[in-house]
Amino acid sequence: QVQLVESGGGLVQPGGSLRLSCVVSGNRFSTYAMNWYRQVLGKQRELVAGITWGRSTNYADSVKGRFTISRDNAKNTVYLQMNSLKPEDTAVYYCYMVSAQNGNYWGQGTQVTVSS
């Protein structure tokens, strides 16, 4: 069983920044594709950003130019740097791991609130 633990959420003013982290258990992290999703209560979970094992990245149009996904394989960690935050970025952010060999797993989520 792979475990994912997110951290770094919180309350921030519009225009501010936050960095989310997701630590993944086990010793095969470098082979996993990693993603960040977010969900607003009552709405579907949506893909925010993804990074492959080869470090190719993709982003939702709504966050392009403001968010950056990265990974540190030595620390089994994927990051989401969020800049120029807007109230509409308020959501619970989830880390999601994809592996054909080990399965797919979700983290528990971390709340991000953008408000003045």
Backbone bond lengths (Angstrom), bond angles and torsions (degrees), N, CA, C in turn:
res aa  C-N    CA-C-N  psi(-1)  N-CA   C-N-CA  omega(-1)  CA-C   N-CA-C  phi
1 Q - - - 1.463 - - 1.523 108.80 -
2 V 1.325 115.68 123.52 1.461 121.04 178.20 1.520 108.15 -90.49
3 Q 1.310 116.36 139.20 1.468 121.25 177.49 1.513 110.65 -115.97
4 L 1.337 115.51 139.68 1.453 122.56 177.60 1.531 107.85 -121.93
5 V 1.308 116.56 130.48 1.459 121.27 -179.06 1.518 109.16 -126.44
6 E 1.348 115.82 115.34 1.469 120.93 179.11 1.520 110.09 -92.46
7 S 1.329 114.94 155.46 1.456 121.77 173.42 1.523 108.40 -155.85
8 G 1.339 114.72 167.98 1.450 119.17 174.07 1.512 115.31 106.30
9 G 1.331 117.49 -5.61 1.456 119.32 177.93 1.517 111.54 -71.92
10 G 1.333 115.03 172.22 1.455 119.23 178.82 1.507 111.35 162.12
11 L 1.332 114.22 -166.09 1.465 122.28 179.25 1.521 108.96 -101.11
12 V 1.318 116.34 130.31 1.462 121.02 179.90 1.520 108.71 -142.02
13 Q 1.326 116.02 149.96 1.459 120.84 178.78 1.529 110.40 -77.72
14 P 1.324 116.93 154.91 1.468 119.27 174.91 1.521 111.08 -54.62
15 G 1.336 114.86 137.59 1.452 120.61 -175.95 1.507 114.47 90.01
16 G 1.316 116.33 -9.44 1.461 120.87 -178.69 1.511 112.97 -83.47
17 S 1.345 114.73 -175.94 1.462 121.48 -176.94 1.518 110.99 -131.18
18 L 1.314 114.77 153.20 1.454 122.97 171.70 1.525 107.89 -144.92
19 R 1.334 115.35 152.53 1.455 119.62 172.07 1.518 109.27 -122.74
20 L 1.303 115.74 119.86 1.463 121.49 175.94 1.520 109.77 -91.58
21 S 1.333 115.46 145.95 1.460 121.81 176.49 1.513 109.24 -126.65
22 C 1.321 115.79 149.50 1.457 121.39 176.06 1.528 107.48 -139.32
23 V 1.318 115.45 115.03 1.462 121.28 179.57 1.524 108.71 -98.50
24 V 1.325 115.11 131.58 1.465 121.37 -176.04 1.523 109.88 -112.75
25 S 1.321 116.91 133.57 1.469 120.29 -178.93 1.526 110.26 -78.33
26 G 1.344 114.93 162.71 1.451 120.43 176.26 1.508 112.89 97.40
27 N 1.324 114.66 -178.54 1.461 119.43 -174.59 1.525 113.10 -120.28
28 R 1.329 117.29 19.55 1.453 120.48 179.33 1.530 112.15 -119.26
29 F 1.330 116.02 20.29 1.469 120.40 -175.51 1.521 112.26 -54.71
30 S 1.320 117.43 -38.66 1.465 120.19 -174.91 1.526 112.53 -63.87
31 T 1.315 117.89 -16.08 1.469 121.54 -179.08 1.527 113.26 -93.89
32 Y 1.332 116.48 -5.93 1.459 120.66 -174.38 1.532 111.22 -90.79
33 A 1.337 115.32 145.27 1.460 120.49 163.61 1.530 106.45 -85.19
34 M 1.307 116.33 139.07 1.471 120.89 -176.58 1.522 109.89 -124.35
35 N 1.317 115.29 144.03 1.459 120.87 -177.39 1.525 110.62 -138.21
36 W 1.303 114.08 155.15 1.470 121.96 168.79 1.522 107.96 -115.87
37 Y 1.330 114.94 129.14 1.454 123.05 173.94 1.518 108.20 -117.54
38 R 1.327 115.93 164.40 1.456 120.14 172.24 1.521 109.59 -141.56
39 Q 1.325 113.92 155.45 1.455 119.48 -177.76 1.514 110.35 -144.66
40 V 1.319 114.35 130.05 1.451 122.31 172.37 1.524 107.26 -98.76
41 L 1.322 116.57 140.65 1.461 121.21 -178.34 1.525 110.33 -51.90
42 G 1.339 115.56 127.18 1.460 120.67 178.35 1.514 114.50 88.38
43 K 1.341 116.40 -2.40 1.459 120.02 -179.90 1.525 109.86 -121.35
44 Q 1.336 114.81 165.02 1.461 119.28 178.92 1.519 110.96 -72.95
45 R 1.332 113.94 150.68 1.453 119.39 174.68 1.529 108.42 -69.29
46 E 1.347 116.23 137.06 1.463 119.68 -177.08 1.523 110.52 -124.74
47 L 1.339 114.84 147.01 1.458 120.88 177.77 1.519 109.68 -73.72
48 V 1.322 116.10 129.82 1.460 122.18 178.08 1.528 110.31 -99.35
49 A 1.340 116.05 -49.92 1.467 120.39 -177.43 1.521 109.31 -159.73
50 G 1.344 115.86 154.36 1.450 121.05 177.79 1.510 110.87 -141.77
51 I 1.345 115.47 154.24 1.457 120.59 176.98 1.522 108.11 -141.42
52 T 1.323 116.16 132.21 1.459 120.24 -179.13 1.529 110.21 -85.36
53 W 1.357 114.96 174.88 1.460 118.38 177.06 1.522 109.73 -63.33
54 G 1.335 117.48 -26.96 1.451 122.08 178.64 1.519 113.34 -88.26
55 R 1.355 116.61 7.16 1.467 124.39 175.91 1.526 114.06 73.40
56 S 1.315 118.52 16.36 1.462 119.39 167.81 1.521 108.25 -70.99
57 T 1.339 115.92 142.10 1.457 119.80 -175.84 1.525 111.46 -124.29
58 N 1.329 115.06 157.12 1.454 121.21 172.88 1.524 108.08 -145.72
59 Y 1.333 115.83 153.17 1.459 122.03 -174.92 1.521 111.27 -138.27
60 A 1.322 115.19 149.91 1.449 120.41 168.55 1.531 108.08 -66.69
61 D 1.314 116.00 146.65 1.468 119.45 -179.03 1.526 111.20 -58.12
62 S 1.296 117.22 -33.22 1.470 121.21 -175.15 1.525 113.03 -68.66
63 V 1.332 117.73 -16.27 1.471 119.93 -177.33 1.522 113.01 -118.84
64 K 1.320 118.02 -3.23 1.462 120.49 -179.62 1.518 111.14 -58.10
65 G 1.336 115.37 134.36 1.452 120.38 -179.39 1.519 113.80 85.30
66 R 1.335 117.61 -10.99 1.472 120.92 179.59 1.528 112.13 -116.20
67 F 1.311 117.09 -34.59 1.466 122.04 -177.65 1.524 109.85 -109.10
68 T 1.336 115.48 147.75 1.461 121.32 176.63 1.520 109.68 -135.15
69 I 1.323 116.52 125.68 1.457 121.42 175.47 1.521 108.35 -98.94
70 S 1.336 115.66 140.67 1.461 120.42 178.27 1.524 108.41 -150.18
71 R 1.331 115.20 168.59 1.466 118.96 179.74 1.519 110.48 -141.23
72 D 1.332 115.03 148.42 1.454 122.62 174.48 1.526 106.40 -123.53
73 N 1.321 115.82 100.46 1.467 119.30 -175.22 1.525 112.15 -67.10
74 A 1.327 117.26 -28.33 1.455 119.79 178.64 1.523 112.05 -66.66
75 K 1.339 116.19 -24.75 1.468 121.22 -179.04 1.528 112.05 -107.75
76 N 1.322 117.97 5.12 1.478 121.62 -177.65 1.527 111.65 52.64
77 T 1.318 115.94 41.63 1.463 120.34 -171.41 1.529 111.26 -131.43
78 V 1.325 114.80 138.61 1.456 121.75 170.43 1.530 107.36 -115.57
79 Y 1.322 115.55 142.42 1.466 121.84 -175.94 1.525 110.13 -119.22
80 L 1.339 114.30 155.36 1.456 120.49 168.87 1.521 106.83 -132.91
81 Q 1.317 115.91 105.45 1.463 121.59 175.82 1.514 107.76 -85.64
82 M 1.321 116.40 121.55 1.461 121.91 -176.35 1.521 108.82 -117.49
83 N 1.317 116.48 115.92 1.457 122.55 179.20 1.522 110.22 -116.08
84 S 1.310 115.66 164.24 1.477 121.63 178.49 1.519 110.91 49.19
85 L 1.309 115.57 48.65 1.463 120.11 -175.27 1.521 111.73 -66.06
86 K 1.318 114.29 145.81 1.460 122.92 -178.53 1.537 108.97 -120.51
87 P 1.310 118.07 156.75 1.470 119.92 177.04 1.530 112.68 -54.77
88 E 1.316 116.65 -32.83 1.474 119.19 -179.50 1.525 113.22 -73.16
89 D 1.321 118.15 -5.66 1.461 121.44 172.79 1.529 111.74 -82.67
90 T 1.317 116.85 -7.04 1.455 120.85 179.35 1.525 110.10 -61.67
91 A 1.337 115.86 125.41 1.466 121.17 -176.65 1.526 108.44 -177.77
92 V 1.315 115.29 172.51 1.463 120.48 165.97 1.528 106.64 -90.77
93 Y 1.323 116.18 127.74 1.456 121.88 -177.47 1.534 108.66 -102.93
94 Y 1.342 114.61 132.16 1.451 121.97 -177.43 1.527 111.02 -120.39
95 C 1.297 114.93 140.27 1.452 122.86 172.28 1.534 107.61 -91.50
96 Y 1.335 117.27 139.73 1.459 121.39 -177.03 1.516 109.32 -138.31
97 M 1.324 114.80 125.86 1.444 121.34 -177.37 1.527 109.78 -104.72
98 V 1.347 116.22 139.21 1.462 121.18 179.47 1.522 108.87 -124.59
99 S 1.325 116.13 123.41 1.454 120.51 178.67 1.519 108.89 -148.43
100 A 1.324 117.25 122.55 1.460 121.36 178.30 1.529 110.62 -64.23
101 Q 1.325 116.60 -29.64 1.458 120.74 -176.66 1.517 112.61 -88.65
102 N 1.328 117.05 -38.18 1.465 120.58 -173.08 1.528 114.25 -106.59
103 G 1.329 117.33 -6.38 1.459 119.67 -179.56 1.511 112.38 95.81
104 N 1.319 115.17 179.94 1.462 122.25 -178.16 1.522 108.90 -114.75
105 Y 1.335 116.38 137.93 1.458 120.44 -176.43 1.524 110.59 -139.75
106 W 1.336 113.85 148.93 1.464 122.17 175.59 1.527 110.37 -107.59
107 G 1.322 115.17 149.87 1.446 120.73 167.57 1.521 109.58 -83.22
108 Q 1.337 115.40 -179.72 1.462 120.50 -175.29 1.525 112.21 -84.89
109 G 1.312 117.90 -14.36 1.459 121.79 178.71 1.513 112.89 95.61
110 T 1.314 115.05 151.26 1.465 122.12 175.84 1.527 108.11 -138.74
111 Q 1.336 115.46 134.64 1.466 120.79 -175.15 1.529 110.65 -81.50
112 V 1.325 115.53 132.39 1.460 122.53 172.22 1.519 107.02 -119.89
113 T 1.329 116.03 124.24 1.455 121.64 179.31 1.519 108.62 -124.45
114 V 1.328 115.50 123.14 1.470 121.23 179.48 1.523 107.46 -111.60
115 S 1.317 115.50 110.11 1.458 120.07 -174.84 1.515 110.13 -159.28
116 S 1.331 115.62 148.47 1.458 120.39 175.73 1.524 110.18 -93.72
